[in-house]
Structures are given as structure tokens and as C-alpha cells.
Amino acid sequence: MPDLVEIGMGRTARRAYALHEVEIVPSRRTRSSQDVSTEWKIDAYRFDIPLLTHPTDAVVSPSVAVEVGKLGGLGVLNAEGLWARHANVEQVLERIVATLDDQDYTALTRLLQELHAAPIKPELITEAVRQVAEAGVTAAARVSPQRAAELTPTLLAAGVEILVVQGTIVSAEHVSRDGEPLNLKSFIAELDVPVIAGGVHDYRTAMHLMRTGAAGVIVGYGTGVATTTDSVLGIGVPMATAIVDAAAARRDYLDETGGRYVHVIADGEVDGSGDIAKSIACGADAVMLGSPLATAKEAPGKGLYWTAAAAHPSLPRSRVIPAAAEEEVTDLPTLLFGPSSDPDGMINLFGALRRAMAKTGYSDLKEFQKVGLSVRG
């Protein structure tokens, strides 16, 4: 039964845990990190590391998506972002950086809102996707539920192989007075590519999304240093509990369907390598990284980080923040695989995951999901 605590007369709340509140417990066995595999697959697509990029223009350009793909992860373009709206994205990014020089973060948000008010141009997003697909890596793009039906045909024609339908909260059952809501189940059924959908935060919603036919379910909405959804909407579930609940839904759905496995993608509270290991240990198959990748010198945000929610026209839910000081910037290969001189787990992110798996005696990611956990305090 859930751990309920009384928060007042006649009202209880469930006790939930953040990633920083849990720790991985070593087993009786250790092994060499050279004998550990971080490979994972979704549908027919295989990846060397359990990484998806958070689909923000601060982290992912077409060239970064290609680089991430060559390094073994999956770069996810934002099909509603700057590359879909502006032909001169480098100049646009220079405007963003110049605004930061004035230390006016409200002006930065207004600028992002202005830039995202420009119409989406199919030829621009087509060119961005083709640049990734023609490089020989898996092409993936994110759309919001509101624009999925409109943009997906263009994305598929351009070469998208994995579609990500992502919003702050994504459900299988959306009620709307304004027009026809997206029926995710019928939408997915009509596609020949795997769909990853989210975010979700609890068992029931994760189960409902799995029943739509989604190949993967995103847990969370990028909670971290830049995200303000909690303070703006008051919505959120600590990530350790959210991942464990989604993993339980995956297990029960596997039994319900007689073997259909749906991948769980953790998107939130992942600020360093230890958080990646804890996410997998809680039951995630992969992590969606945002701010840790914004410190790469290849990142288009040039040291800044924000999520797509920063540009919402009426209710932005992300700050624009400096991701790293100039002396902390490194290249993507080093960021992912080292070597590192950083003692805090911000560099060699997936080398550290391999070491965590080796230190606890597990040889692959699905085995590592069974590792013991303890709670601080």
C-alpha cells in the first residue's frame, strides 16, 4: 500500500521520493566495467547508451542530433522550435545570448515568446530532419499533442523514424470544448513508426498511455534547475516514485498483453551521472537529458539552457539560465564518455553509469533495474 501521511484533518497525501533521496545498494557481486553493456533497443532501433536528448533548442540542433546519434544516443529535434520557424537560427541565437548580457531574464522569456510566435514552416523542419536522416543516424522529433496531427505527415515525409509526442502532462483521455482533441490510440495505430509519449507521473496514467500502443512512455517533464512547472501550476511528483510507478505499470501491462514491453524514459531531476544510475535503478530504460548537455560546446544555446515550455505564449514554465561557466564547457564525447577531472559527476556521464553497474555486479540495463535501493533518513 502507498505510504500515506496525514497533512491535516481528514486529508492524507502519499509520501513520494525524489532521486536525491534514494541510494543504490551494492550486491554481493562486482564485475569489471568492461563486461557491462549499456545498450538498449526500442522497436527495431538499437542504441549504445540509454540517452535521449530533451527536445529543446538550447541543446539540440540538427548537427548536435547527428553527433549524439554517432555517439550512441538519440537526438530529438523540437519540431515546433527555432529550426522549424527561422531560416537564420544562428542569428536568432545570437539575439538570445545578447539579451542575456543585460541580465534581464524576463526579457529573455519575452524574446523566446516572440521568436516562437513566428509560423512553423514545413520546408525548414523538413530540412532539419533530412540533415539528421542523411547522416545515417536515427532521426527523431518532438511534437506537442496539440500539433501532432498537423505536423506528423511532414515529419514522416522528411524521414523521422521515432516520433515523440510530449507535453507537460500527456494523457490518453483529453477533454476539450475547442475542436477535436487528439485521440492518441487511433493516432498511433495509423503510424508505421514507434511513438514515445509523455509526460506522466503516476501508475494509472502510465498504464493508459501504454494501452494506446506507445512504444515508450516519458516520466516527468524535465524537472530541474530551469523548470518552473511546480511553482506555476503546483503540479509534480518526485521522480524516484514516479519512475517506480511507471515501471510497475510496464510490468502489469506486459502481463496484460502477454509480452508487449513498453519503455520507460525518465525526464527530470537528472542533473549528473549518479541521477542517471538511480533512474535506471528505479526502473527506467533510458533517460532524457537536458541541462547536463547544455554545457557541451556543441550545444546551440551557447551555455544557456531552457525547455520548450519557456516560450509558452501565456504561461511560460521554464527559466532561461546559464548552464555552465565558460571554463566548465567541454565537448560532447568527453561529456558522455570522459575522461573527467570533475568530482561531481557532471562529466563522463555514461562511463559513470557503467561503473555503477559494475560496482553492483550487473551486466546490462534490465538486470540493473533489479538492484536494491535505500532511502535517506
C-alpha positions in Angstrom: 0.0 0.0 0.0 1.2 3.6 -0.6 2.8 5.3 2.3 0.2 7.9 3.3 0.8 10.7 5.7 -1.9 13.0 7.3 -1.4 16.6 6.1 -4.5 17.9 8.1 -7.8 16.8 9.4 -9.4 14.3 7.1 -6.7 14.7 4.3 -3.8 12.5 3.6 -1.1 12.6 0.9 1.2 10.0 -0.4 4.8 10.1 0.6 6.9 10.2 -2.6 10.7 10.2 -3.1 13.0 12.3 -5.3 16.1 10.8 -6.9 18.4 12.5 -4.4 16.5 10.8 -1.5 17.3 7.2 -2.7 20.6 5.4 -3.0 21.7 2.3 -4.8 22.7 -0.6 -2.6 25.7 -2.8 -3.7 25.1 -6.5 -4.0 27.4 -9.4 -3.1 29.0 -9.3 -6.6 31.1 -6.9 -8.5 32.5 -7.1 -12.1 34.7 -5.3 -14.5 33.2 -2.3 -16.2 34.5 -3.7 -19.4 32.0 -6.5 -19.0 29.0 -4.1 -18.7 26.6 -3.3 -21.6 24.6 0.0 -21.6 22.9 -1.0 -24.9 19.1 -0.6 -25.2 16.6 -1.0 -28.0 13.2 0.5 -28.8 11.3 -1.2 -31.5 13.9 -2.0 -34.2 16.3 0.7 -33.2 19.4 -0.1 -31.1 21.4 2.5 -29.1 24.7 2.1 -27.3 23.7 4.3 -24.4 20.3 4.9 -22.8 20.2 8.6 -23.8 17.5 10.8 -25.5 18.1 14.5 -25.6 15.5 16.7 -24.1 13.9 18.3 -27.2 15.0 21.9 -26.6 16.7 24.3 -29.0 19.2 25.1 -26.2 20.6 21.6 -26.6 19.6 20.1 -29.9 20.4 21.4 -33.4 20.4 19.1 -36.4 24.2 18.9 -36.1 24.0 18.0 -32.4 21.4 15.4 -33.1 23.8 13.8 -35.6 26.7 13.9 -33.2 24.6 12.4 -30.4 23.5 9.6 -32.8 27.1 8.9 -33.8 28.0 8.7 -30.1 25.3 6.0 -29.5 22.3 8.1 -28.2 19.2 9.5 -29.7 19.0 13.3 -30.5 15.4 14.6 -30.5 14.7 17.7 -32.5 11.9 20.1 -31.4 9.6 20.2 -34.5 8.0 23.3 -33.1 11.2 25.1 -32.1 13.5 27.7 -33.7 14.7 25.4 -36.5 11.1 25.0 -37.6 10.4 28.7 -37.7 13.5 30.6 -38.6 15.9 30.2 -41.5 18.6 32.2 -39.7 18.8 30.3 -36.4 22.4 31.3 -35.7 21.4 35.0 -35.8 18.4 34.2 -33.6 20.6 32.5 -31.1 23.0 35.5 -31.1 20.0 37.7 -30.2 19.2 35.4 -27.2 22.8 35.5 -26.0 23.0 39.3 -26.4 19.8 39.7 -24.3 21.4 37.6 -21.5 24.3 40.1 -21.4 21.8 42.6 -19.9 20.9 40.1 -17.2 17.3 40.7 -17.9 15.7 37.2 -17.7 12.2 38.5 -18.2 13.3 40.0 -21.5 14.8 36.6 -22.4 11.4 34.9 -21.9 9.7 37.6 -23.9 12.2 37.2 -26.7 11.6 33.4 -26.8 7.8 34.0 -26.9 8.3 36.5 -29.8 10.5 34.0 -31.7 8.1 31.2 -31.2 5.2 33.3 -32.4 6.6 33.1 -36.0 4.8 30.4 -38.0 6.2 26.9 -38.4 7.5 26.5 -42.0 7.3 22.9 -43.2 10.3 23.3 -45.5 12.5 24.3 -42.6 11.7 21.4 -40.3 11.9 19.1 -43.4 15.5 20.3 -44.0 16.4 19.9 -40.3 15.1 16.3 -40.2 16.7 15.4 -43.5 20.1 16.6 -42.3 19.9 14.1 -39.5 18.5 11.2 -41.5 21.0 11.6 -44.3 23.8 11.4 -41.8 22.9 7.8 -41.2 21.7 8.1 -37.6 18.2 7.6 -36.3 16.0 10.7 -36.8 13.6 11.7 -34.0 11.4 14.7 -33.5 9.1 16.0 -30.8 5.7 17.5 -31.3 3.1 18.7 -28.8 -0.2 16.8 -28.6 -1.9 20.0 -29.9 0.0 19.9 -33.2 0.8 16.2 -33.6 -1.8 15.6 -36.3 -0.8 18.7 -38.2 2.9 18.2 -38.2 3.4 14.4 -38.3 2.9 13.9 -42.0 5.6 16.5 -42.8 8.0 14.8 -40.3 7.4 11.3 -41.7 7.9 12.5 -45.2 11.2 14.1 -44.1 12.5 10.9 -42.6 11.5 10.8 -38.9 11.9 7.3 -37.6 10.8 7.8 -34.0 8.1 10.3 -33.1 8.0 11.9 -29.6 4.6 13.3 -28.5 5.5 15.3 -25.5 3.8 17.9 -23.2 3.9 18.9 -19.6 1.2 16.4 -18.9 0.1 13.9 -21.6 -3.0 11.7 -21.2 -4.8 9.1 -23.2 -8.0 10.9 -22.5 -8.2 14.6 -23.2 -11.4 16.6 -22.8 -11.9 19.7 -24.9 -14.6 22.1 -26.0 -12.4 23.7 -28.6 -12.2 21.3 -31.6 -11.4 17.6 -31.7 -8.8 16.5 -29.2 -6.0 14.2 -30.2 -7.1 10.5 -29.9 -3.7 9.1 -29.1 -4.7 5.5 -29.6 -6.0 5.9 -33.1 -3.2 8.4 -34.0 -0.6 5.8 -33.0 -2.4 3.0 -34.7 -2.2 4.8 -38.1 1.6 5.2 -37.9 4.3 2.9 -39.0 6.9 4.4 -36.7 7.3 3.9 -32.9 5.8 6.7 -30.8 7.2 7.8 -27.4 4.6 9.8 -25.4 4.5 11.7 -22.1 5.0 13.1 -19.6 3.2 11.1 -16.9 3.7 10.9 -13.2 1.7 8.0 -11.9 0.8 4.4 -12.4 -2.7 4.9 -13.8 -1.7 7.5 -16.5 1.3 5.5 -17.5 -0.9 2.4 -17.9 -3.4 4.4 -20.0 -0.6 5.6 -22.3 0.8 2.1 -22.7 -2.6 0.9 -23.8 -2.6 3.5 -26.6 0.2 1.5 -28.3 3.0 3.8 -27.4 6.4 2.2 -27.7 7.7 4.3 -24.8 6.4 6.5 -22.0 8.1 9.6 -20.8 8.0 10.0 -17.0 8.3 13.6 -15.9 8.6 16.9 -17.8 12.2 17.9 -17.4 12.0 18.9 -13.8 15.3 20.5 -12.9 17.1 23.8 -12.5 15.2 25.6 -15.3 11.7 24.2 -15.0 9.1 26.1 -13.1 6.0 23.9 -13.6 5.8 23.2 -9.9 5.8 26.9 -8.9 3.5 27.9 -11.8 0.9 25.0 -11.8 1.6 23.3 -8.5 1.9 20.0 -10.3 4.7 17.4 -9.8 5.7 14.1 -8.4 9.2 13.4 -7.1 11.0 11.4 -9.8 12.1 8.2 -8.0 8.5 7.4 -7.1 7.2 8.4 -10.5 9.7 6.1 -12.3 8.9 3.2 -10.0 5.2 3.6 -10.5 5.6 3.7 -14.3 7.8 0.6 -14.1 5.1 -1.1 -12.2 2.6 -0.2 -14.9 5.1 -1.6 -17.5 5.3 -4.9 -15.7 1.5 -5.2 -15.3 1.0 -4.2 -19.0 3.5 -6.8 -20.0 1.4 -9.4 -18.2 -1.9 -8.0 -19.6 -0.7 -8.2 -23.2 1.3 -11.4 -22.9 4.6 -9.9 -23.6 4.4 -6.3 -25.1 7.2 -4.3 -23.5 6.9 -0.5 -23.2 10.0 1.5 -22.5 10.1 4.0 -19.6 12.0 7.2 -20.2 13.0 9.3 -17.2 12.8 13.1 -17.9 13.5 15.1 -14.7 15.8 15.5 -11.7 18.7 14.1 -13.8 21.5 16.5 -13.1 24.5 14.3 -13.1 25.8 10.7 -13.6 24.5 9.5 -10.2 21.0 10.5 -11.2 21.3 8.6 -14.4 22.2 5.4 -12.5 19.4 6.0 -10.0 16.8 6.5 -12.7 17.8 3.1 -14.3 17.8 1.5 -10.9 14.3 2.7 -10.2 13.1 1.1 -13.5 13.8 3.5 -16.4 15.1 2.1 -19.6 16.7 5.4 -20.6 17.0 9.0 -19.5 16.1 12.2 -21.3 18.9 14.7 -20.6 18.6 18.5 -20.9 20.7 20.8 -18.7 23.7 18.4 -18.4 24.1 18.5 -22.2 23.8 22.3 -22.3 27.3 22.5 -21.0 28.7 20.9 -24.2 30.5 23.3 -26.5 28.4 22.0 -29.4 25.1 22.9 -27.7 23.4 25.7 -29.8 22.3 27.5 -26.6 25.9 28.7 -26.2 25.9 28.0 -22.5 22.3 28.8 -21.8 19.5 26.3 -21.0 15.7 26.4 -21.2 13.0 24.0 -22.1 10.3 24.3 -24.8 7.9 25.5 -22.1 9.9 28.7 -21.7 8.2 30.0 -24.9 4.6 29.3 -24.0 2.7 32.4 -25.1 0.6 32.9 -22.0 2.1 30.8 -19.2 5.9 30.1 -19.6 7.1 27.3 -17.3 10.8 27.4 -17.7 13.5 30.0 -17.0 16.4 30.7 -19.2 19.5 30.0 -17.1 23.3 29.9 -17.6 24.1 26.1 -17.8 27.8 26.4 -17.1 30.7 28.9 -16.7 33.0 29.2 -19.7 35.7 27.2 -18.0 33.3 24.3 -17.4 32.3 23.8 -21.1 33.5 20.6 -22.7 32.9 18.7 -25.9 30.1 16.1 -26.2 32.3 13.0 -26.4 34.1 14.0 -23.2 30.8 14.9 -21.5 29.4 11.5 -22.3 32.4 9.2 -22.0 35.3 11.1 -20.3 37.9 11.3 -19.2 36.9 13.5 -16.4 38.6 15.7 -13.8 35.2 16.7 -12.3 34.5 15.0 -9.0 30.8 15.8 -9.0 29.5 13.5 -11.8 29.0 16.2 -14.4 31.4 14.7 -17.0 31.8 11.1 -18.2 28.1 10.6 -17.6 27.8 7.1 -19.2 31.2 5.9 -18.1 29.9 6.5 -14.6 26.8 4.5 -15.4 28.9 1.6 -16.5 31.0 1.9 -13.3 27.8 2.0 -11.1 26.5 -1.2 -12.8 29.9 -2.9 -12.4 30.2 -2.0 -8.8 26.9 -3.6 -8.0 27.5 -6.6 -10.2 25.1 -6.1 -13.0 25.9 -6.7 -16.7 23.1 -5.0 -18.5 20.4 -2.3 -18.0 17.4 -4.7 -17.5 19.4 -6.5 -14.8 20.4 -3.3 -13.2 16.7 -2.3 -12.8 16.6 -5.1 -10.1 19.3 -3.5 -7.9 18.5 -2.8 -4.3 17.6 0.7 -3.2 17.6 2.5 0.1 16.0 5.8 1.3 18.0 8.5 3.0 16.9 9.4 6.5 
